[in-house]
Structure formats: C-alpha cells, structure tokens
Amino acid sequence: MASQADEEDDDYMNMTFGTEEPQAVETSLQRRQRLRREGEIKGRVRSKAEQAAAEKAERDEALERSLLDAERAAKSKGFAMMARMGFKGGALGSRDNANAARLEPIRPEIKDDRGGIGLHSERKRKLVEAARSQQKKLKTDEVEFRDRVRREREMARLERQVYAGMKVCERMDEEKPRGGGGGGSEARDPDPDGSVATKEKQRTLSTRPLKSIPVVWRGLVRGREEAERDRRMRHDLEQSSTRLPTYVEDLEDEDEDDRTAMGKTGAAYVPVEDLEEEDPELDAFNELEVEERLRMLVEYLRKEYNYCFWCKCGYPDDSMDGCPGLTEEDHD
C-alpha cells in the first residue's frame, strides 16, 4: 500500500517542466543606461509648480493616514499613556460629548503670501460685506441713476432758459428809450443837413458800471467782460513775446499808414471800471437755485417790460390779458 501511494505522489507522466520564463540578465550596458536615466531624473531641478504639487501630495497622503494605524503608534509613549487612561480610539473628550466631538484632524492652511495670521479671514469678511452692499446697490442704483440723469437734464434745461432770459432782458433794456445819452446800442447822431441817422444795431461791450445793471442779468454782462479781458490779455502777452524791441523816437515818427499796417488804428480797450470789484449781490443771486433765478427773471420781464418769457411776446399794459400765467406749466 505504501508503494502504491508513493507512485501516486510521484506521477512524473503528468508533470510539466520549463513553464517558468527565465529571468533576463541585465547587461553592463543596460545597467549604465538605467543608472544614467535615474541620475538625470534625480538631478533635474523641479519647477515651483512641481514642488508645490509634490508637497501637496505628500501632505494629503500624511493626513489621510491615521496615526493610530501607523507602525510607530505601538512604540509611542503618548499613545501608551492614553491607552492606560482608557482611550481606545475615536473622538477625544468625555463620552457625553462624543457625538459632537471632532473626528478628523484640523487641516493646515498653507500661506502663499507674507500677510499676517487672520488677514485672509479679514479680507474674506470685507469681500462678503462688499458683495452684500453691491447687491443692495444693484436694487436701488437703477432707480437712482434714472432719477439723477433726469434731474441733471432738467437742471441743464433750466440753465439754458436762465441764459435765454438774460439775453431777453439785455435786449429789452437796450431797446428801452433812455434820456441823456444812455448806454443803448441805438445811438442817434445828427447829420450835417440836420437829419437824424440811426446807426446799425450792433452788440458791443458794455460801458455802464456793472452795479448799475439789474442783478437778474448782470452775470451775463460780467461774464462777457471777463472773457474779453482775458482774451485781450492773452493777445497782448503773445504780441509782447514776439515783438521786436523799438525806440520811443520810432514810435513818435509813425504816420497813419504805419499805424494802419501795424494794426494800431483800432480803439483802445477800456475795461469796465468796477470789473475787478467784488459783487456780493451777484454772488448771492448765483447761489440761488436755478428755479428761483428763472422765476425772478420772468417776474422782472413782466414787471419792467410787460413781456411774458413763456409766451415770447409783449403786452400793451401790465394787466397782460391773454397770458395763461407765470409758470411754464400754465402755458402747456
């Protein structure tokens, strides 16, 4: 029986040989090439992005591995002390607070800048507040923007009406007959034959003192006088910088043709005597709202000339029959 069992164990007819592949032997050339490739990989300097990615991978791998399962946990004295105190893993603290305790370790936050601790949270808080305020503004900005644009357009329209009213006041004042040779633009001079010739109407600079002009349209004349003064000052400055030096004798010997050629025949510019003086009354008028200034202009035209600014026509008497009213809404 024993020999039969040995024969069954040593069944050489069913055995197979040579099925295992022989291991290839590394030649010296292959070994040198392998070592050279490994040396090149180790010696290559990694970029900052690659270093950051490798550090992140190592950090995530370490955080995913529990310290209790590591091999060094069995040799750790700290874990041995905690085990003698009854710690068997899980959350730290009392058993009553085990459900609310932290089971995962606190993830470290890597700082990429030189900002202090807590700066990121402060920036985040400010960004959240800015986003909330921006959402609130978006709800009201549309209405406020429309109201502001509407108000600006209305103010610009009223300013144009105030300027037009000043022009009408100036024209009406120039057309008003004056006694004693006032500053009107329609001056009448007697001809040699005794007839009276009317000069062509032409808008010129004012020769009246500014404070003698009604305050409602005094700003128009003052602005025109200041602009003319500045223009002449710039012109004189440019001429003085390019003019050649001359002698007094040369100026005295100039005849009419020389002065005409040099452009010295025109009348000399004389500014208004009180142009440089302060005008508190005009400043107070300009500080008023545009609606109030326009109302004062309309009332001045109605009172002085029986003229309605909205009707664009004058009336024979101060009753002004046919005029709808004082405001623009009354004429709609």
Residue, then its C-alpha position, 0 to 999 in steps of 0.5 A: m500500500a505504501s508503494q502504491a501511494d508513493e507512485e501516486d505522489d510521484d506521477y512524473m507522466n503528468m508533470t510539466f517542466g520549463t513553464e517558468e520564463p527565465q529571468a533576463v540578465e541585465t547587461s553592463l550596458q543596460r545597467r549604465q543606461r538605467l543608472r544614467r536615466e535615474g541620475e538625470i531624473k534625480g538631478r533635474v531641478r523641479s519647477k515651483a509648480e512641481q514642488a508645490a504639487a509634490e508637497k501637496a501630495e505628500r501632505d494629503e497622503a500624511l493626513e489621510r493616514s491615521l496615526l493610530d494605524a501607523e507602525r510607530a503608534a505601538k512604540s509611542k509613549g503618548f499613545a501608551m499613556m492614553a491607552r492606560m487612561g482608557f482611550k481606545g480610539g475615536a473622538l477625544g473628550s468625555r463620552d457625553n460629548a462624543n457625538a459632537a466631538r471632532l473626528e478628523p484632524i484640523r487641516p493646515e492652511i498653507k500661506d502663499d503670501r507674507g500677510g499676517i495670521g487672520l488677514h485672509s479671514e479679514r479680507k474674506r469678511k470685507l469681500v462678503e460685506a462688499a458683495r452684500s452692499q453691491q447687491k443692495k446697490l444693484k436694487t436701488d442704483e437703477v432707480e437712482f441713476r434714472d432719477r439723477v440723469r433726469r434731474e441733471r437734464e432738467m437742471a441743464r434745461l433750466e440753465r439754458q432758459v436762465y441764459a435765454g432770459m438774460k439775453v431777453c432782458e439785455r435786449m429789452d433794456e437796450e431797446k428801452p428809450r433812455g434820456g441823456g445819452g444812455g448806454g443803448s446800442e441805438a445811438r442817434d447822431p445828427d447829420p450835417d443837413g440836420s437829419v437824424a441817422t440811426k446807426e446799425k444795431q450792433r452788440t458791443l461791450s458794455t460801458r455802464p458800471l456793472k452795479s448799475i445793471p439789474v442783478v437778474w442779468r448782470g452775470l451775463v454782462r460780467g461774464r462777457e467782460e471777463a472773457e474779453r479781458d482775458r482774451r485781450m490779455r492773452h493777445d497782448l502777452e503773445q504780441s509782447s513775446t514776439r515783438l521786436p524791441t523799438y525806440v520811443e523816437d520810432l514810435e513818435d515818427e509813425d504816420e497813419d499808414d504805419r499805424t494802419a499796417m501795424g494794426k494800431t488804428g483800432a480803439a483802445y480797450v477800456p475795461v469796465e471800471d468796477l470789473e475787478e470789484e467784488d459783487p456780493e449781490l451777484d454772488a448771492f443771486n448765483e447761489l440761488e437755485v436755478e428755479e428761483r433765478l428763472r422765476m425772478l427773471v420772468e417776474y422782472l420781464r413782466k414787471e419792467y417790460n410787460y413781456c411774458f418769457w413763456c409766451k415770447c411776446g409783449y403786452p400793451d399794459d401790465s394787466m397782460d390779458g391773454c397770458p395763461g400765467l407765470t409758470e411754464e406749466d400754465h402755458d402747456 
